[in-house]
């Protein structure tokens, strides 16, 4: 199927990343974008967010979404049910201890609590619930490990200390994120599709960063932001406008609401 013909498919699920995608750089969702998503839902289209964040409600008004994919796919919330793919604390302990010995700033998270080896407020002031722990005795399973300011050398070091059940993603900000090997955005989107009886060809996904690439490739239509990494643009079928100019909403209005449903109002 060529790229243009993909627009002939009726879209039944919209999945969007948050930071630098749905959210403007000031972390606001415009009234226009909210209205477009409301019209999509009224047209019977399911909507979901897929983010590296654990609790995006504190940053963006996302209560209207039908599904939430958090922690890069480690957590899925759909129809009031939460599904988790965690790293066991036993598997993670050697990695966490090695990172501490290297002097890296590390947090682990489960639900809305973060466990850290440093004062989290100095790096991530938006995190509200955290406590300092000794990772030698850490006994809470993990949705995601966050590592601050990861260099290429740090990334190689981290990978040497991971088990086969883990993988590492480094965002363009330098944030290192370690998740369970089965906790990816694409697998989480596939699970939402299974729950709701939606085919991959009926999904459009939006993203900008390295952790969005697998999702953009999986969805029937992958759309990268004009402010996206080149690698994300390469994985996508289409490029939309940038995050500060309602790129996601404008693409949906033109290619889904008008093209698929002829909804001009």
FIKOLZA-1660 file (N, C-alpha, C; in steps of 0.1 Angstrom, whole numbers, plus 5000, padded with zeros to 4 digits):
% residues 265
   i   px   py   pz ch aa at
   1 5009 4988 5000  A  X  N
   1 5000 5000 5000  A  X CA
   1 5009 5012 5000  A  X  C
   2 5006 5022 4991  A  X  N
   2 5014 5034 4991  A  X CA
   2 5009 5043 5002  A  X  C
   3 5018 5053 5004  A  X  N
   3 5015 5062 5016  A  X CA
   3 5001 5070 5014  A  X  C
   4 4999 5075 5002  A  X  N
   4 4987 5083 5000  A  X CA
   4 4974 5074 5002  A  X  C
   5 4975 5061 4998  A  X  N
   5 4963 5053 4999  A  X CA
   5 4959 5050 5013  A  X  C
   6 4969 5052 5022  A  X  N
   6 4966 5049 5036  A  X CA
   6 4955 5058 5042  A  X  C
   7 4954 5070 5036  A  X  N
   7 4944 5079 5040  A  X CA
   7 4930 5075 5037  A  X  C
   8 4928 5064 5028  A  X  N
   8 4915 5059 5025  A  X CA
   8 4909 5051 5036  A  X  C
   9 4918 5046 5046  A  X  N
   9 4913 5039 5057  A  X CA
   9 4905 5047 5067  A  X  C
  10 4894 5042 5072  A  X  N
  10 4887 5049 5083  A  X CA
  10 4895 5048 5096  A  X  C
  11 4897 5059 5102  A  X  N
  11 4905 5059 5115  A  X CA
  11 4896 5057 5126  A  X  C
  12 4900 5047 5135  A  X  N
  12 4891 5044 5146  A  X CA
  12 4899 5046 5160  A  X  C
  13 4912 5049 5159  A  X  N
  13 4920 5051 5171  A  X CA
  13 4931 5062 5168  A  X  C
  14 4931 5072 5176  A  X  N
  14 4942 5082 5175  A  X CA
  14 4950 5081 5187  A  X  C
  15 4964 5079 5185  A  X  N
  15 4973 5078 5196  A  X CA
  15 4983 5089 5195  A  X  C
  16 4986 5097 5206  A  X  N
  16 4995 5108 5205  A  X CA
  16 5005 5108 5216  A  X  C
  17 5017 5111 5213  A  X  N
  17 5027 5114 5224  A  X CA
  17 5023 5128 5230  A  X  C
  18 5029 5131 5241  A  X  N
  18 5026 5144 5247  A  X CA
  18 5036 5155 5245  A  X  C
  19 5048 5154 5251  A  X  N
  19 5058 5164 5251  A  X CA
  19 5063 5166 5236  A  X  C
  20 5063 5179 5232  A  X  N
  20 5068 5183 5219  A  X CA
  20 5060 5176 5208  A  X  C
  21 5048 5171 5211  A  X  N
  21 5039 5166 5201  A  X CA
  21 5025 5172 5203  A  X  C
  22 5017 5167 5212  A  X  N
  22 5004 5173 5215  A  X CA
  22 5006 5186 5223  A  X  C
  23 5015 5185 5233  A  X  N
  23 5017 5197 5241  A  X CA
  23 5026 5207 5234  A  X  C
  24 5023 5220 5235  A  X  N
  24 5032 5230 5231  A  X CA
  24 5044 5230 5240  A  X  C
  25 5054 5237 5236  A  X  N
  25 5067 5237 5244  A  X CA
  25 5064 5244 5258  A  X  C
  26 5054 5251 5260  A  X  N
  26 5050 5257 5273  A  X CA
  26 5041 5247 5281  A  X  C
  27 5040 5235 5275  A  X  N
  27 5032 5224 5282  A  X CA
  27 5017 5227 5282  A  X  C
  28 5012 5235 5273  A  X  N
  28 4998 5238 5272  A  X CA
  28 4992 5231 5260  A  X  C
  29 4979 5227 5261  A  X  N
  29 4971 5222 5250  A  X CA
  29 4962 5233 5246  A  X  C
  30 4962 5238 5234  A  X  N
  30 4954 5249 5230  A  X CA
  30 4939 5245 5230  A  X  C
  31 4930 5255 5231  A  X  N
  31 4916 5253 5230  A  X CA
  31 4912 5247 5217  A  X  C
  32 4919 5251 5206  A  X  N
  32 4916 5246 5193  A  X CA
  32 4919 5231 5192  A  X  C
  33 4931 5227 5198  A  X  N
  33 4934 5212 5198  A  X CA
  33 4924 5205 5206  A  X  C
  34 4920 5210 5218  A  X  N
  34 4910 5203 5226  A  X CA
  34 4897 5201 5218  A  X  C
  35 4893 5211 5210  A  X  N
  35 4880 5211 5203  A  X CA
  35 4881 5200 5192  A  X  C
  36 4893 5199 5185  A  X  N
  36 4894 5189 5174  A  X CA
  36 4893 5175 5180  A  X  C
  37 4900 5173 5192  A  X  N
  37 4899 5159 5198  A  X CA
  37 4885 5156 5202  A  X  C
  38 4878 5167 5207  A  X  N
  38 4864 5165 5211  A  X CA
  38 4855 5161 5199  A  X  C
  39 4857 5167 5188  A  X  N
  39 4850 5164 5176  A  X CA
  39 4853 5149 5171  A  X  C
  40 4866 5145 5172  A  X  N
  40 4870 5132 5169  A  X CA
  40 4862 5122 5177  A  X  C
  41 4862 5124 5190  A  X  N
  41 4855 5115 5199  A  X CA
  41 4840 5114 5196  A  X  C
  42 4834 5126 5193  A  X  N
  42 4820 5126 5189  A  X CA
  42 4817 5119 5176  A  X  C
  43 4828 5118 5168  A  X  N
  43 4827 5110 5155  A  X CA
  43 4829 5095 5158  A  X  C
  44 4831 5091 5170  A  X  N
  44 4832 5077 5174  A  X CA
  44 4846 5072 5174  A  X  C
  45 4856 5081 5173  A  X  N
  45 4870 5076 5172  A  X CA
  45 4876 5076 5187  A  X  C
  46 4882 5065 5190  A  X  N
  46 4889 5063 5203  A  X CA
  46 4901 5072 5203  A  X  C
  47 4905 5078 5214  A  X  N
  47 4917 5086 5215  A  X CA
  47 4925 5081 5227  A  X  C
  48 4939 5082 5226  A  X  N
  48 4947 5077 5236  A  X CA
  48 4960 5086 5236  A  X  C
  49 4966 5087 5248  A  X  N
  49 4980 5093 5248  A  X CA
  49 4990 5082 5250  A  X  C
  50 5002 5084 5245  A  X  N
  50 5013 5074 5247  A  X CA
  50 5025 5082 5251  A  X  C
  51 5029 5082 5263  A  X  N
  51 5039 5091 5269  A  X CA
  51 5050 5084 5277  A  X  C
  52 5061 5090 5278  A  X  N
  52 5071 5084 5288  A  X CA
  52 5068 5088 5302  A  X  C
  53 5059 5098 5304  A  X  N
  53 5055 5103 5317  A  X CA
  53 5047 5092 5324  A  X  C
  54 5048 5093 5338  A  X  N
  54 5040 5084 5346  A  X CA
  54 5026 5089 5349  A  X  C
  55 5025 5102 5352  A  X  N
  55 5013 5108 5356  A  X CA
  55 5011 5122 5349  A  X  C
  56 5007 5121 5336  A  X  N
  56 5006 5133 5328  A  X CA
  56 4995 5143 5332  A  X  C
  57 4985 5138 5340  A  X  N
  57 4974 5147 5344  A  X CA
  57 4979 5159 5351  A  X  C
  58 4991 5159 5357  A  X  N
  58 4996 5170 5364  A  X CA
  58 5002 5181 5354  A  X  C
  59 5003 5177 5342  A  X  N
  59 5009 5186 5332  A  X CA
  59 4999 5190 5321  A  X  C
  60 4990 5181 5317  A  X  N
  60 4981 5184 5306  A  X CA
  60 4967 5179 5310  A  X  C
  61 4957 5185 5304  A  X  N
  61 4943 5180 5306  A  X CA
  61 4940 5168 5297  A  X  C
  62 4943 5156 5302  A  X  N
  62 4941 5144 5294  A  X CA
  62 4930 5135 5300  A  X  C
  63 4921 5140 5308  A  X  N
  63 4911 5132 5313  A  X CA
  63 4901 5128 5302  A  X  C
  64 4900 5135 5291  A  X  N
  64 4890 5131 5281  A  X CA
  64 4894 5120 5272  A  X  C
  65 4907 5115 5274  A  X  N
  65 4912 5104 5265  A  X CA
  65 4906 5091 5270  A  X  C
  66 4903 5082 5260  A  X  N
  66 4898 5069 5263  A  X CA
  66 4908 5060 5269  A  X  C
  67 4921 5061 5265  A  X  N
  67 4932 5053 5269  A  X CA
  67 4944 5061 5272  A  X  C
  68 4952 5055 5281  A  X  N
  68 4965 5061 5285  A  X CA
  68 4976 5051 5285  A  X  C
  69 4987 5054 5277  A  X  N
  69 4999 5045 5277  A  X CA
  69 5009 5054 5284  A  X  C
  70 5014 5049 5296  A  X  N
  70 5024 5057 5304  A  X CA
  70 5037 5049 5305  A  X  C
  71 5047 5056 5309  A  X  N
  71 5060 5050 5311  A  X CA
  71 5065 5042 5299  A  X  C
  72 5063 5048 5287  A  X  N
  72 5068 5042 5274  A  X CA
  72 5061 5029 5271  A  X  C
  73 5050 5026 5277  A  X  N
  73 5043 5014 5275  A  X CA
  73 5043 5004 5286  A  X  C
  74 5049 5008 5297  A  X  N
  74 5049 4999 5309  A  X CA
  74 5035 4999 5316  A  X  C
  75 5028 5009 5314  A  X  N
  75 5014 5010 5320  A  X CA
  75 5004 5013 5309  A  X  C
  76 4993 5006 5309  A  X  N
  76 4982 5008 5300  A  X CA
  76 4970 5010 5309  A  X  C
  77 4962 5020 5306  A  X  N
  77 4949 5022 5313  A  X CA
  77 4938 5023 5303  A  X  C
  78 4929 5014 5303  A  X  N
  78 4918 5014 5294  A  X CA
  78 4905 5009 5300  A  X  C
  79 4895 5016 5298  A  X  N
  79 4882 5011 5304  A  X CA
  79 4882 5009 5319  A  X  C
  80 4890 5018 5326  A  X  N
  80 4891 5017 5340  A  X CA
  80 4900 5006 5345  A  X  C
  81 4907 4999 5337  A  X  N
  81 4915 4988 5341  A  X CA
  81 4930 4992 5338  A  X  C
  82 4939 4989 5348  A  X  N
  82 4953 4992 5346  A  X CA
  82 4961 4979 5344  A  X  C
  83 4969 4979 5333  A  X  N
  83 4978 4968 5330  A  X CA
  83 4992 4973 5332  A  X  C
  84 5001 4964 5337  A  X  N
  84 5015 4968 5340  A  X CA
  84 5024 4958 5335  A  X  C
  85 5036 4962 5330  A  X  N
  85 5047 4954 5326  A  X CA
  85 5059 4959 5333  A  X  C
  86 5063 4953 5344  A  X  N
  86 5073 4958 5353  A  X CA
  86 5086 4950 5353  A  X  C
  87 5097 4957 5357  A  X  N
  87 5110 4951 5359  A  X CA
  87 5110 4947 5374  A  X  C
  88 5114 4934 5377  A  X  N
  88 5115 4930 5391  A  X CA
  88 5126 4938 5398  A  X  C
  89 5124 4941 5411  A  X  N
  89 5134 4948 5418  A  X CA
  89 5147 4939 5419  A  X  C
  90 5145 4926 5420  A  X  N
  90 5157 4917 5420  A  X CA
  90 5166 4919 5408  A  X  C
  91 5159 4919 5396  A  X  N
  91 5166 4920 5383  A  X CA
  91 5173 4934 5382  A  X  C
  92 5166 4944 5387  A  X  N
  92 5171 4958 5386  A  X CA
  92 5182 4962 5396  A  X  C
  93 5183 4955 5407  A  X  N
  93 5192 4959 5418  A  X CA
  93 5207 4960 5413  A  X  C
  94 5212 4951 5406  A  X  N
  94 5226 4952 5401  A  X CA
  94 5228 4965 5392  A  X  C
  95 5219 4967 5383  A  X  N
  95 5220 4979 5375  A  X CA
  95 5219 4992 5383  A  X  C
  96 5210 4992 5392  A  X  N
  96 5209 5004 5401  A  X CA
  96 5221 5007 5409  A  X  C
  97 5227 4996 5415  A  X  N
  97 5239 4998 5423  A  X CA
  97 5250 5003 5414  A  X  C
  98 5252 4997 5402  A  X  N
  98 5262 5001 5393  A  X CA
  98 5261 5016 5389  A  X  C
  99 5249 5020 5386  A  X  N
  99 5246 5034 5383  A  X CA
  99 5250 5044 5394  A  X  C
 100 5247 5039 5406  A  X  N
 100 5250 5047 5418  A  X CA
 100 5266 5048 5420  A  X  C
 101 5273 5037 5418  A  X  N
 101 5287 5037 5419  A  X CA
 101 5293 5046 5408  A  X  C
 102 5287 5048 5397  A  X  N
 102 5292 5056 5386  A  X CA
 102 5289 5071 5388  A  X  C
 103 5280 5073 5398  A  X  N
 103 5277 5087 5401  A  X CA
 103 5265 5092 5393  A  X  C
 104 5257 5084 5387  A  X  N
 104 5246 5088 5379  A  X CA
 104 5234 5091 5388  A  X  C
 105 5226 5100 5384  A  X  N
 105 5214 5104 5392  A  X CA
 105 5202 5095 5386  A  X  C
 106 5196 5087 5395  A  X  N
 106 5187 5077 5391  A  X CA
 106 5174 5077 5400  A  X  C
 107 5163 5075 5393  A  X  N
 107 5151 5073 5400  A  X CA
 107 5144 5061 5394  A  X  C
 108 5136 5053 5402  A  X  N
 108 5127 5043 5397  A  X CA
 108 5113 5048 5401  A  X  C
 109 5104 5043 5393  A  X  N
 109 5090 5047 5396  A  X CA
 109 5080 5035 5395  A  X  C
 110 5071 5035 5404  A  X  N
 110 5059 5026 5404  A  X CA
 110 5047 5034 5408  A  X  C
 111 5037 5034 5400  A  X  N
 111 5025 5042 5402  A  X CA
 111 5029 5057 5403  A  X  C
 112 5025 5064 5414  A  X  N
 112 5029 5078 5414  A  X CA
 112 5041 5081 5423  A  X  C
 113 5048 5071 5428  A  X  N
 113 5059 5072 5437  A  X CA
 113 5072 5070 5429  A  X  C
 114 5082 5079 5432  A  X  N
 114 5096 5078 5427  A  X CA
 114 5105 5075 5438  A  X  C
 115 5115 5066 5435  A  X  N
 115 5125 5062 5445  A  X CA
 115 5139 5066 5439  A  X  C
 116 5147 5073 5447  A  X  N
 116 5158 5080 5441  A  X CA
 116 5171 5079 5449  A  X  C
 117 5182 5082 5443  A  X  N
 117 5195 5083 5450  A  X CA
 117 5200 5097 5452  A  X  C
 118 5191 5107 5449  A  X  N
 118 5194 5121 5450  A  X CA
 118 5182 5129 5452  A  X  C
 119 5184 5142 5455  A  X  N
 119 5173 5151 5457  A  X CA
 119 5166 5154 5444  A  X  C
 120 5155 5148 5441  A  X  N
 120 5148 5149 5428  A  X CA
 120 5144 5163 5424  A  X  C
 121 5141 5171 5434  A  X  N
 121 5137 5185 5431  A  X CA
 121 5148 5193 5423  A  X  C
 122 5160 5189 5425  A  X  N
 122 5171 5196 5418  A  X CA
 122 5172 5193 5403  A  X  C
 123 5165 5183 5398  A  X  N
 123 5165 5179 5384  A  X CA
 123 5151 5179 5378  A  X  C
 124 5142 5173 5385  A  X  N
 124 5128 5171 5380  A  X CA
 124 5118 5177 5391  A  X  C
 125 5117 5190 5392  A  X  N
 125 5108 5196 5402  A  X CA
 125 5094 5193 5400  A  X  C
 126 5090 5189 5388  A  X  N
 126 5076 5186 5386  A  X CA
 126 5071 5173 5393  A  X  C
 127 5081 5164 5397  A  X  N
 127 5078 5152 5404  A  X CA
 127 5074 5155 5418  A  X  C
 128 5062 5151 5422  A  X  N
 128 5057 5155 5435  A  X CA
 128 5059 5145 5446  A  X  C
 129 5059 5132 5443  A  X  N
 129 5061 5122 5453  A  X CA
 129 5074 5114 5451  A  X  C
 130 5083 5116 5460  A  X  N
 130 5096 5109 5458  A  X CA
 130 5102 5107 5472  A  X  C
 131 5111 5097 5473  A  X  N
 131 5118 5095 5485  A  X CA
 131 5132 5089 5482  A  X  C
 132 5142 5093 5490  A  X  N
 132 5156 5088 5488  A  X CA
 132 5157 5074 5494  A  X  C
 133 5163 5064 5486  A  X  N
 133 5164 5051 5491  A  X CA
 133 5178 5046 5489  A  X  C
 134 5182 5035 5495  A  X  N
 134 5194 5027 5493  A  X CA
 134 5190 5016 5483  A  X  C
 135 5195 5017 5470  A  X  N
 135 5191 5008 5460  A  X CA
 135 5196 4994 5463  A  X  C
 136 5206 4993 5472  A  X  N
 136 5211 4979 5476  A  X CA
 136 5199 4971 5482  A  X  C
 137 5190 4978 5488  A  X  N
 137 5179 4971 5494  A  X CA
 137 5165 4974 5488  A  X  C
 138 5165 4980 5476  A  X  N
 138 5153 4984 5470  A  X CA
 138 5144 4972 5467  A  X  C
 139 5131 4972 5472  A  X  N
 139 5123 4960 5471  A  X CA
 139 5109 4963 5464  A  X  C
 140 5109 4974 5456  A  X  N
 140 5096 4977 5449  A  X CA
 140 5098 4975 5434  A  X  C
 141 5090 4967 5428  A  X  N
 141 5091 4965 5413  A  X CA
 141 5090 4978 5406  A  X  C
 142 5094 4978 5393  A  X  N
 142 5097 4991 5386  A  X CA
 142 5090 4992 5373  A  X  C
 143 5082 5003 5371  A  X  N
 143 5077 5005 5358  A  X CA
 143 5087 5011 5348  A  X  C
 144 5095 5020 5354  A  X  N
 144 5105 5027 5345  A  X CA
 144 5117 5032 5354  A  X  C
 145 5129 5031 5349  A  X  N
 145 5140 5037 5356  A  X CA
 145 5144 5049 5348  A  X  C
 146 5146 5060 5354  A  X  N
 146 5150 5073 5348  A  X CA
 146 5164 5076 5352  A  X  C
 147 5173 5080 5343  A  X  N
 147 5187 5083 5346  A  X CA
 147 5190 5096 5339  A  X  C
 148 5194 5106 5347  A  X  N
 148 5196 5119 5342  A  X CA
 148 5209 5121 5334  A  X  C
 149 5208 5129 5323  A  X  N
 149 5220 5133 5316  A  X CA
 149 5229 5122 5311  A  X  C
 150 5223 5113 5304  A  X  N
 150 5231 5101 5299  A  X CA
 150 5239 5104 5287  A  X  C
 151 5252 5102 5288  A  X  N
 151 5261 5104 5276  A  X CA
 151 5262 5091 5268  A  X  C
 152 5269 5091 5257  A  X  N
 152 5271 5078 5249  A  X CA
 152 5278 5068 5258  A  X  C
 153 5288 5073 5265  A  X  N
 153 5296 5064 5274  A  X CA
 153 5287 5058 5285  A  X  C
 154 5279 5067 5291  A  X  N
 154 5270 5062 5301  A  X CA
 154 5260 5051 5295  A  X  C
 155 5255 5054 5283  A  X  N
 155 5246 5044 5277  A  X CA
 155 5252 5031 5276  A  X  C
 156 5265 5030 5271  A  X  N
 156 5272 5018 5269  A  X CA
 156 5273 5011 5283  A  X  C
 157 5277 5019 5293  A  X  N
 157 5278 5013 5307  A  X CA
 157 5265 5007 5312  A  X  C
 158 5254 5015 5310  A  X  N
 158 5241 5010 5315  A  X CA
 158 5237 4997 5308  A  X  C
 159 5239 4996 5295  A  X  N
 159 5236 4984 5287  A  X CA
 159 5244 4972 5292  A  X  C
 160 5256 4974 5296  A  X  N
 160 5264 4963 5301  A  X CA
 160 5259 4957 5314  A  X  C
 161 5251 4965 5321  A  X  N
 161 5246 4961 5334  A  X CA
 161 5231 4957 5334  A  X  C
 162 5225 4958 5322  A  X  N
 162 5211 4954 5321  A  X CA
 162 5210 4939 5319  A  X  C
 163 5198 4933 5323  A  X  N
 163 5195 4919 5320  A  X CA
 163 5189 4919 5306  A  X  C
 164 5187 4907 5301  A  X  N
 164 5180 4905 5288  A  X CA
 164 5165 4910 5288  A  X  C
 165 5160 4911 5300  A  X  N
 165 5146 4915 5302  A  X CA
 165 5144 4930 5301  A  X  C
 166 5155 4938 5298  A  X  N
 166 5154 4953 5299  A  X CA
 166 5159 4958 5285  A  X  C
 167 5155 4971 5283  A  X  N
 167 5161 4978 5272  A  X CA
 167 5162 4993 5276  A  X  C
 168 5171 5000 5269  A  X  N
 168 5174 5014 5272  A  X CA
 168 5170 5023 5260  A  X  C
 169 5163 5034 5263  A  X  N
 169 5160 5045 5254  A  X CA
 169 5166 5058 5259  A  X  C
 170 5173 5066 5251  A  X  N
 170 5178 5078 5255  A  X CA
 170 5171 5089 5247  A  X  C
 171 5163 5098 5254  A  X  N
 171 5156 5108 5247  A  X CA
 171 5166 5119 5242  A  X  C
 172 5161 5128 5233  A  X  N
 172 5170 5138 5229  A  X CA
 172 5175 5148 5240  A  X  C
 173 5167 5148 5251  A  X  N
 173 5171 5157 5262  A  X CA
 173 5182 5151 5270  A  X  C
 174 5186 5138 5267  A  X  N
 174 5196 5131 5275  A  X CA
 174 5191 5122 5286  A  X  C
 175 5177 5122 5287  A  X  N
 175 5171 5114 5297  A  X CA
 175 5172 5099 5293  A  X  C
 176 5178 5091 5302  A  X  N
 176 5179 5077 5299  A  X CA
 176 5167 5070 5306  A  X  C
 177 5161 5061 5299  A  X  N
 177 5149 5054 5304  A  X CA
 177 5151 5039 5301  A  X  C
 178 5150 5031 5312  A  X  N
 178 5151 5017 5311  A  X CA
 178 5137 5011 5315  A  X  C
 179 5132 5002 5306  A  X  N
 179 5120 4996 5308  A  X CA
 179 5121 4981 5305  A  X  C
 180 5110 4974 5309  A  X  N
 180 5110 4959 5305  A  X CA
 180 5109 4958 5290  A  X  C
 181 5115 4947 5285  A  X  N
 181 5117 4945 5271  A  X CA
 181 5103 4945 5264  A  X  C
 182 5093 4942 5271  A  X  N
 182 5079 4941 5265  A  X CA
 182 5071 4954 5267  A  X  C
 183 5078 4964 5274  A  X  N
 183 5071 4977 5276  A  X CA
 183 5075 4987 5266  A  X  C
 184 5069 4987 5254  A  X  N
 184 5071 4997 5244  A  X CA
 184 5058 5003 5240  A  X  C
 185 5059 5015 5233  A  X  N
 185 5047 5021 5229  A  X CA
 185 5039 5013 5219  A  X  C
 186 5047 5007 5210  A  X  N
 186 5040 4999 5199  A  X CA
 186 5032 4987 5205  A  X  C
 187 5038 4980 5214  A  X  N
 187 5031 4969 5220  A  X CA
 187 5019 4973 5228  A  X  C
 188 5021 4985 5235  A  X  N
 188 5009 4990 5243  A  X CA
 188 4998 4994 5233  A  X  C
 189 5001 5001 5222  A  X  N
 189 4991 5005 5213  A  X CA
 189 4984 4992 5207  A  X  C
 190 4992 4982 5204  A  X  N
 190 4986 4969 5199  A  X CA
 190 4977 4963 5210  A  X  C
 191 4980 4965 5222  A  X  N
 191 4971 4959 5233  A  X CA
 191 4958 4967 5234  A  X  C
 192 4959 4981 5232  A  X  N
 192 4947 4989 5232  A  X CA
 192 4938 4985 5220  A  X  C
 193 4945 4983 5209  A  X  N
 193 4937 4979 5197  A  X CA
 193 4930 4965 5199  A  X  C
 194 4937 4956 5205  A  X  N
 194 4931 4943 5208  A  X CA
 194 4919 4945 5217  A  X  C
 195 4920 4953 5228  A  X  N
 195 4909 4955 5237  A  X CA
 195 4897 4960 5230  A  X  C
 196 4899 4970 5221  A  X  N
 196 4888 4977 5214  A  X CA
 196 4885 4971 5201  A  X  C
 197 4891 4960 5197  A  X  N
 197 4888 4954 5184  A  X CA
 197 4891 4963 5172  A  X  C
 198 4903 4969 5172  A  X  N
 198 4907 4979 5161  A  X CA
 198 4919 4973 5154  A  X  C
 199 4919 4974 5141  A  X  N
 199 4930 4969 5133  A  X CA
 199 4941 4979 5132  A  X  C
 200 4954 4975 5131  A  X  N
 200 4965 4985 5130  A  X CA
 200 4963 4995 5119  A  X  C
 201 4957 4991 5108  A  X  N
 201 4954 5000 5096  A  X CA
 201 4944 5011 5100  A  X  C
 202 4937 5009 5111  A  X  N
 202 4927 5019 5115  A  X CA
 202 4932 5029 5126  A  X  C
 203 4946 5028 5128  A  X  N
 203 4952 5036 5138  A  X CA
 203 4961 5047 5132  A  X  C
 204 4960 5059 5138  A  X  N
 204 4970 5070 5134  A  X CA
 204 4977 5073 5147  A  X  C
 205 4990 5074 5146  A  X  N
 205 4999 5078 5158  A  X CA
 205 5008 5090 5155  A  X  C
 206 5010 5098 5165  A  X  N
 206 5018 5110 5164  A  X CA
 206 5029 5110 5174  A  X  C
 207 5041 5114 5169  A  X  N
 207 5053 5114 5179  A  X CA
 207 5064 5123 5173  A  X  C
 208 5074 5124 5181  A  X  N
 208 5086 5133 5178  A  X CA
 208 5099 5127 5181  A  X  C
 209 5100 5118 5191  A  X  N
 209 5113 5114 5197  A  X CA
 209 5116 5099 5194  A  X  C
 210 5128 5095 5199  A  X  N
 210 5133 5081 5196  A  X CA
 210 5123 5071 5201  A  X  C
 211 5117 5074 5213  A  X  N
 211 5108 5064 5219  A  X CA
 211 5094 5063 5212  A  X  C
 212 5092 5071 5202  A  X  N
 212 5080 5071 5194  A  X CA
 212 5081 5063 5181  A  X  C
 213 5094 5060 5177  A  X  N
 213 5096 5054 5164  A  X CA
 213 5089 5041 5162  A  X  C
 214 5089 5032 5172  A  X  N
 214 5083 5019 5170  A  X CA
 214 5068 5021 5169  A  X  C
 215 5062 5030 5176  A  X  N
 215 5048 5033 5175  A  X CA
 215 5044 5039 5161  A  X  C
 216 5052 5048 5156  A  X  N
 216 5050 5054 5143  A  X CA
 216 5050 5043 5132  A  X  C
 217 5059 5033 5134  A  X  N
 217 5061 5023 5124  A  X CA
 217 5049 5013 5125  A  X  C
 218 5044 5010 5137  A  X  N
 218 5033 5000 5139  A  X CA
 218 5020 5005 5134  A  X  C
 219 5017 5018 5137  A  X  N
 219 5003 5023 5133  A  X CA
 219 5001 5023 5118  A  X  C
 220 4989 5021 5114  A  X  N
 220 4986 5022 5100  A  X CA
 220 4990 5035 5093  A  X  C
 221 4989 5046 5101  A  X  N
 221 4994 5058 5097  A  X CA
 221 5003 5064 5108  A  X  C
 222 5016 5066 5105  A  X  N
 222 5025 5073 5115  A  X CA
 222 5027 5087 5110  A  X  C
 223 5026 5096 5120  A  X  N
 223 5028 5111 5116  A  X CA
 223 5038 5116 5126  A  X  C
 224 5049 5121 5120  A  X  N
 224 5059 5128 5128  A  X CA
 224 5057 5143 5128  A  X  C
 225 5061 5149 5139  A  X  N
 225 5060 5164 5140  A  X CA
 225 5071 5170 5131  A  X  C
 226 5069 5182 5126  A  X  N
 226 5080 5189 5119  A  X CA
 226 5092 5192 5128  A  X  C
 227 5089 5192 5141  A  X  N
 227 5100 5194 5151  A  X CA
 227 5106 5181 5156  A  X  C
 228 5102 5170 5149  A  X  N
 228 5107 5157 5154  A  X CA
 228 5121 5154 5150  A  X  C
 229 5127 5144 5156  A  X  N
 229 5140 5139 5152  A  X CA
 229 5139 5134 5138  A  X  C
 230 5150 5134 5131  A  X  N
 230 5151 5129 5117  A  X CA
 230 5147 5114 5117  A  X  C
 231 5151 5107 5127  A  X  N
 231 5148 5092 5127  A  X CA
 231 5133 5090 5128  A  X  C
 232 5126 5098 5136  A  X  N
 232 5112 5097 5137  A  X CA
 232 5105 5101 5124  A  X  C
 233 5110 5111 5117  A  X  N
 233 5104 5115 5104  A  X CA
 233 5106 5104 5094  A  X  C
 234 5117 5097 5094  A  X  N
 234 5120 5086 5085  A  X CA
 234 5110 5074 5087  A  X  C
 235 5107 5072 5100  A  X  N
 235 5098 5061 5103  A  X CA
 235 5083 5064 5100  A  X  C
 236 5080 5077 5098  A  X  N
 236 5066 5081 5097  A  X CA
 236 5062 5081 5082  A  X  C
 237 5048 5080 5080  A  X  N
 237 5043 5081 5067  A  X CA
 237 5040 5096 5063  A  X  C
 238 5038 5104 5073  A  X  N
 238 5035 5118 5070  A  X CA
 238 5042 5127 5080  A  X  C
 239 5044 5140 5077  A  X  N
 239 5049 5150 5086  A  X CA
 239 5039 5161 5087  A  X  C
 240 5036 5164 5100  A  X  N
 240 5026 5175 5102  A  X CA
 240 5033 5187 5107  A  X  C
 241 5026 5197 5111  A  X  N
 241 5031 5210 5116  A  X CA
 241 5038 5208 5130  A  X  C
 242 5044 5218 5135  A  X  N
 242 5051 5216 5148  A  X CA
 242 5042 5217 5159  A  X  C
 243 5047 5214 5171  A  X  N
 243 5039 5213 5183  A  X CA
 243 5034 5227 5188  A  X  C
 244 5041 5237 5185  A  X  N
 244 5036 5251 5189  A  X CA
 244 5026 5256 5180  A  X  C
 245 5023 5250 5169  A  X  N
 245 5013 5255 5160  A  X CA
 245 5002 5244 5157  A  X  C
 246 4998 5237 5167  A  X  N
 246 4987 5227 5167  A  X CA
 246 4989 5217 5155  A  X  C
 247 5001 5212 5153  A  X  N
 247 5003 5203 5142  A  X CA
 247 4995 5191 5142  A  X  C
 248 4993 5185 5154  A  X  N
 248 4985 5173 5155  A  X CA
 248 4970 5176 5151  A  X  C
 249 4965 5186 5157  A  X  N
 249 4951 5189 5155  A  X CA
 249 4948 5193 5141  A  X  C
 250 4957 5201 5135  A  X  N
 250 4954 5205 5121  A  X CA
 250 4955 5193 5111  A  X  C
 251 4964 5184 5114  A  X  N
 251 4965 5172 5106  A  X CA
 251 4952 5164 5107  A  X  C
 252 4947 5162 5119  A  X  N
 252 4935 5155 5121  A  X CA
 252 4923 5161 5115  A  X  C
 253 4922 5174 5116  A  X  N
 253 4911 5181 5110  A  X CA
 253 4910 5180 5095  A  X  C
 254 4922 5181 5089  A  X  N
 254 4923 5180 5074  A  X CA
 254 4922 5166 5069  A  X  C
 255 4928 5156 5076  A  X  N
 255 4929 5142 5071  A  X CA
 255 4920 5132 5077  A  X  C
 256 4914 5135 5088  A  X  N
 256 4905 5126 5095  A  X CA
 256 4891 5131 5095  A  X  C
 257 4889 5143 5101  A  X  N
 257 4875 5148 5102  A  X CA
 257 4870 5152 5089  A  X  C
 258 4877 5158 5080  A  X  N
 258 4872 5162 5067  A  X CA
 258 4873 5150 5057  A  X  C
 259 4884 5144 5057  A  X  N
 259 4887 5133 5047  A  X CA
 259 4878 5121 5049  A  X  C
 260 4878 5116 5062  A  X  N
 260 4871 5104 5065  A  X CA
 260 4857 5105 5069  A  X  C
 261 4854 5117 5075  A  X  N
 261 4840 5118 5080  A  X CA
 261 4832 5130 5075  A  X  C
 262 4839 5138 5067  A  X  N
 262 4832 5150 5061  A  X CA
 262 4825 5158 5072  A  X  C
 263 4832 5160 5083  A  X  N
 263 4826 5168 5094  A  X CA
 263 4833 5182 5094  A  X  C
 264 4826 5191 5088  A  X  N
 264 4832 5205 5088  A  X CA
 264 4829 5213 5100  A  X  C
 265 4819 5208 5108  A  X  N
 265 4815 5216 5120  A  X CA
 265 4821 5210 5132  A  X  C
% end
